[in-house]
Amino acid sequence: MNKQLYQRINRALSHIKADENGAETLRRYNREMGWFDADPGRAACLKLLADLCARVHHDGVVLSPGYGFVTNSLVMKLAGIHAVNPVDWDLPFDRFIQSFHPGCIIPIETGTGGLESAREVLRDRDGDFIIENEPGIFDVTFLDGEEFNLARIQIITYTGLDRFQRVVKEGWKPLDEATLRHFGRGTTDGSIWFETDKMREWLTDFGPESMSDLVLLRALYYPRRIALFPEILRRKLRPDTIPSTGDARADRILSDSYGILVYQSQVCQLKNLGLPIPDHEYDLALKGHEVARTLMSVEALYPGRLKTSLR
């Protein structure tokens, strides 16, 4: 791996490995670094994305806290490509591997100006063959890649990110109690992903108590998952009604969705343990993506940004 990128990743690692998940973070880091280093194409793609995101950040353009499957990689977080800690959220690296394959589409979401910054990095880059076939869509051939040699990088411009200029210097804020009260009361004007009438109704009925609850509501707010809400609400209000699968490991995996299969990452975790997958007839949510969307909404409602009082 490129020495400069390696040093950048290890500096970031030093800031998070001392937390309560420190041992797991280090195990995850070692596994991921070995996987990226196993193919020059993987390492080259990581370096390209890290350079691209660093340039976007340097130019004062807001980078989304995460988009799509990239949030399942700890090393990509450490490289500055997204802001979701997959260890804290039980996001399995296997889910990332499933999507990171030759020819995959890798989405990077930025505010206004991000595409221009990305072009500066992608233009005439040594060692890679890059063509912008459509505006914002770059086909990349990693000439030294063995198993991984092709990818399509898609720069998604979302103007809603422009309001978050503070995060360019200070990063995305974690959920605090004052902000959580806003969600619990449904006073979510300007929150981007939590301001519809139906979501406000859900929030007041559900009484979210954590970031995990907010992520779950975001995941349920989807045409083929919305029907799960009444049963999950019932279980939230009556925890004694949550049935056991008969295996404590499976119960733990399903606990943040009150015993109901909601996330793709839960399927990966259950498979890795050789446990049966609960029956479902609906699309499963990409949890890391929903965490990132919730981070944006938390930032939008952070009390320091509000004009109204916290009554």
C-alpha positions in Angstrom: 0.0 0.0 0.0 1.1 3.6 -0.7 3.2 4.8 2.3 1.5 8.1 2.6 -1.9 6.5 2.6 -0.8 3.9 5.1 0.4 6.7 7.5 -2.9 8.6 7.1 -4.9 5.4 7.9 -2.8 4.6 11.0 -3.0 8.2 12.3 -6.8 7.9 12.1 -6.7 4.4 13.7 -4.8 5.8 16.7 -7.7 8.1 17.5 -10.4 5.3 17.7 -8.7 2.1 18.8 -8.6 3.1 22.4 -12.4 3.1 22.7 -14.6 0.4 24.2 -14.4 -1.6 20.9 -10.6 -1.2 20.7 -9.7 -4.9 20.4 -12.4 -5.5 17.8 -11.3 -2.4 15.9 -7.7 -3.7 15.7 -8.8 -7.2 14.6 -11.0 -5.6 11.9 -8.3 -3.3 10.8 -5.8 -6.1 10.4 -8.2 -8.2 8.4 -9.2 -5.3 6.1 -5.6 -4.2 5.5 -4.7 -7.7 4.5 -7.6 -7.9 2.1 -6.8 -4.6 0.4 -3.1 -5.4 0.2 -3.8 -8.8 -1.4 -4.6 -7.3 -4.7 -2.8 -4.2 -6.2 -6.1 -3.1 -7.8 -7.9 -3.0 -4.5 -5.1 -0.9 -2.9 -5.0 1.4 -5.9 -8.8 1.9 -5.8 -8.6 2.7 -2.0 -5.8 5.3 -2.7 -7.8 6.8 -5.6 -10.9 7.2 -3.4 -8.9 8.6 -0.5 -7.2 11.2 -2.7 -10.5 12.1 -4.3 -12.2 12.6 -0.9 -9.2 14.5 0.5 -9.4 16.9 -2.4 -13.1 17.5 -2.0 -12.5 18.2 1.7 -9.6 20.5 1.0 -11.7 22.5 -1.4 -14.2 23.2 1.3 -16.9 21.0 -0.3 -19.1 18.9 2.1 -18.6 15.1 1.8 -21.5 13.0 2.8 -21.0 10.9 6.0 -21.5 7.8 3.8 -23.3 6.4 0.8 -24.1 2.9 -0.1 -21.9 -0.1 0.7 -18.7 1.7 1.3 -19.8 2.3 4.9 -19.1 -1.3 5.7 -15.3 -0.8 5.5 -13.3 0.4 8.5 -10.3 1.1 6.4 -12.3 3.3 4.1 -13.4 5.3 7.1 -9.9 5.6 8.3 -8.9 6.8 4.8 -11.4 9.6 5.1 -13.9 8.3 2.5 -16.8 8.1 4.9 -17.6 8.9 8.5 -19.5 5.7 9.8 -17.6 3.4 12.2 -18.6 -0.1 11.1 -17.3 -1.7 14.3 -19.6 0.4 16.4 -22.6 -0.5 14.2 -21.8 -4.2 13.7 -21.4 -3.8 9.9 -19.7 -6.9 8.6 -16.8 -6.5 6.2 -18.2 -9.5 4.2 -21.1 -7.2 3.1 -18.5 -4.8 1.7 -16.6 -7.6 -0.1 -19.9 -8.8 -1.7 -20.3 -5.4 -3.4 -16.6 -4.5 -4.1 -16.0 -6.6 -7.2 -14.7 -6.0 -10.7 -17.0 -3.6 -12.5 -18.8 -2.4 -9.3 -20.2 1.1 -9.0 -18.7 3.0 -6.1 -20.8 6.0 -5.1 -19.3 9.1 -3.5 -21.8 11.8 -2.5 -20.7 15.5 -2.2 -22.2 19.0 -2.1 -21.9 21.5 -4.9 -18.5 21.6 -6.4 -17.6 18.1 -5.5 -17.6 16.9 -9.1 -15.1 19.6 -10.2 -12.8 18.7 -7.3 -13.1 15.0 -8.2 -12.2 15.8 -11.8 -9.0 17.4 -10.7 -7.9 14.2 -9.0 -9.1 11.8 -11.8 -7.7 13.7 -14.7 -4.4 12.4 -16.1 -3.8 10.2 -13.1 -0.6 8.1 -13.4 -1.0 4.3 -13.2 -4.8 4.2 -13.9 -6.8 4.5 -17.1 -9.8 6.7 -16.4 -12.6 7.9 -18.7 -15.6 10.1 -17.8 -18.2 8.4 -20.0 -21.1 10.4 -18.6 -21.0 13.5 -16.4 -20.0 12.4 -12.9 -19.5 8.7 -13.9 -15.8 7.6 -14.3 -14.8 4.2 -15.6 -11.5 3.2 -14.1 -9.1 0.5 -15.1 -6.5 -0.4 -12.5 -3.6 -1.5 -14.7 -1.8 -3.4 -12.0 -4.9 -5.1 -10.6 -5.1 -8.9 -10.6 -8.6 -9.9 -9.4 -9.8 -6.4 -9.0 -9.1 -4.3 -12.1 -12.3 -2.4 -13.1 -14.6 0.0 -11.2 -17.0 2.7 -11.9 -16.8 5.7 -9.6 -20.0 7.8 -9.5 -19.8 11.3 -8.1 -23.3 12.2 -6.8 -23.9 15.9 -6.2 -26.5 16.5 -3.5 -27.1 20.2 -2.9 -28.7 19.5 0.5 -25.2 18.9 1.8 -24.2 22.5 1.2 -25.9 23.6 4.4 -23.4 21.6 6.5 -20.3 23.7 5.9 -19.3 23.3 9.6 -18.6 19.6 9.2 -15.8 20.3 6.7 -13.6 21.5 9.7 -15.3 19.9 12.7 -16.8 16.6 11.5 -20.3 15.1 11.9 -21.8 15.5 15.5 -22.9 12.5 17.5 -26.5 12.4 18.8 -27.0 14.3 22.1 -29.9 14.3 24.5 -31.2 17.8 23.4 -31.3 16.7 19.7 -32.9 13.4 20.7 -35.8 15.3 22.4 -36.5 17.0 19.1 -36.8 13.7 17.3 -39.0 12.3 20.1 -41.4 15.2 19.8 -41.5 15.1 16.0 -40.2 18.7 15.8 -38.0 17.8 12.9 -38.4 20.7 10.4 -35.3 20.8 8.3 -34.0 17.4 9.3 -34.0 16.2 5.6 -34.9 12.6 6.3 -37.3 12.8 9.2 -39.6 15.7 8.4 -42.6 14.1 6.5 -45.9 13.9 8.3 -45.8 10.1 8.5 -42.3 10.1 10.0 -43.3 12.7 12.6 -46.2 10.5 13.5 -43.8 7.5 13.8 -41.4 9.5 16.0 -44.0 10.6 18.5 -45.5 7.1 18.7 -42.2 5.3 18.9 -40.3 7.6 21.3 -36.8 6.8 20.0 -34.3 6.4 22.8 -31.1 6.1 20.9 -29.3 6.6 17.6 -30.0 3.0 16.8 -33.8 3.6 17.1 -33.5 6.6 14.7 -31.5 4.4 12.2 -34.2 1.7 12.4 -37.0 4.2 11.7 -35.1 5.5 8.7 -34.7 1.9 7.4 -38.4 1.2 7.8 -39.4 4.3 5.9 -39.3 2.5 2.6 -42.2 1.1 0.5 -41.5 -2.6 1.0 -40.6 -2.2 4.7 -43.1 0.3 6.0 -45.5 -2.5 6.9 -43.1 -3.7 9.5 -43.6 -0.6 11.7 -46.7 -1.6 13.6 -45.2 -4.9 14.9 -41.8 -3.2 15.7 -43.7 -0.5 17.5 -45.6 -3.1 19.6 -42.3 -4.8 20.5 -40.7 -1.5 21.4 -43.5 -0.7 23.8 -43.7 -4.2 25.1 -40.1 -5.7 25.2 -41.4 -8.8 26.9 -43.3 -9.7 23.7 -40.1 -10.0 21.6 -39.8 -13.8 20.8 -36.5 -15.6 21.1 -35.0 -17.4 18.1 -33.7 -20.0 20.5 -30.1 -18.9 20.0 -28.6 -16.1 22.0 -26.3 -15.1 19.2 -29.1 -14.6 16.8 -31.1 -12.8 19.4 -28.3 -10.3 19.8 -27.9 -9.8 16.1 -31.6 -9.0 15.7 -31.9 -7.0 19.0 -31.4 -3.5 17.4 -34.5 -4.2 15.2 -36.5 -5.7 18.0 -36.2 -9.3 16.8 -37.3 -8.7 13.2 -34.9 -9.0 10.3 -34.4 -5.6 8.7 -30.8 -5.2 7.6 -28.6 -6.9 5.0 -25.8 -6.9 7.5 -27.9 -9.1 9.9 -28.1 -11.7 7.1 -24.3 -11.7 6.8 -23.8 -12.0 10.5 -26.3 -14.9 10.8 -24.7 -16.7 7.8 -21.2 -16.3 9.3 -22.4 -18.1 12.4 -24.2 -20.8 10.5 -27.5 -19.7 11.8 -30.8 -19.8 9.9 -32.1 -16.7 8.1 -35.6 -15.6 9.2 -38.2 -15.7 6.5 -38.9 -12.3 4.9 -40.7 -11.1 1.8 -39.4 -7.5 1.7 -36.2 -5.8 0.7 -33.6 -5.5 3.4 -32.0 -2.2 4.3 -28.3 -1.3 3.9 -27.7 -0.4 7.5 -24.5 1.7 7.0 -26.3 3.9 4.4 -29.1 4.5 6.9 -26.7 5.4 9.7 -25.1 8.0 7.4 -28.5 9.5 6.5 -29.4 9.7 10.2 -26.1 11.4 10.9 -27.1 14.1 8.4 -30.4 14.5 10.1 -28.8 14.7 13.6 -26.5 17.4 12.3 -29.5 19.3 10.8 -31.3 19.3 14.2 -28.2 19.9 16.4 -29.4 22.6 19.0 -26.6 25.0 18.1 -28.1 25.3 14.6 -31.7 25.8 15.7 -33.5 29.1 15.8 -36.2 27.7 18.1 -35.9 27.0 21.8 -35.7 23.6 23.3 -38.9 23.8 25.4 
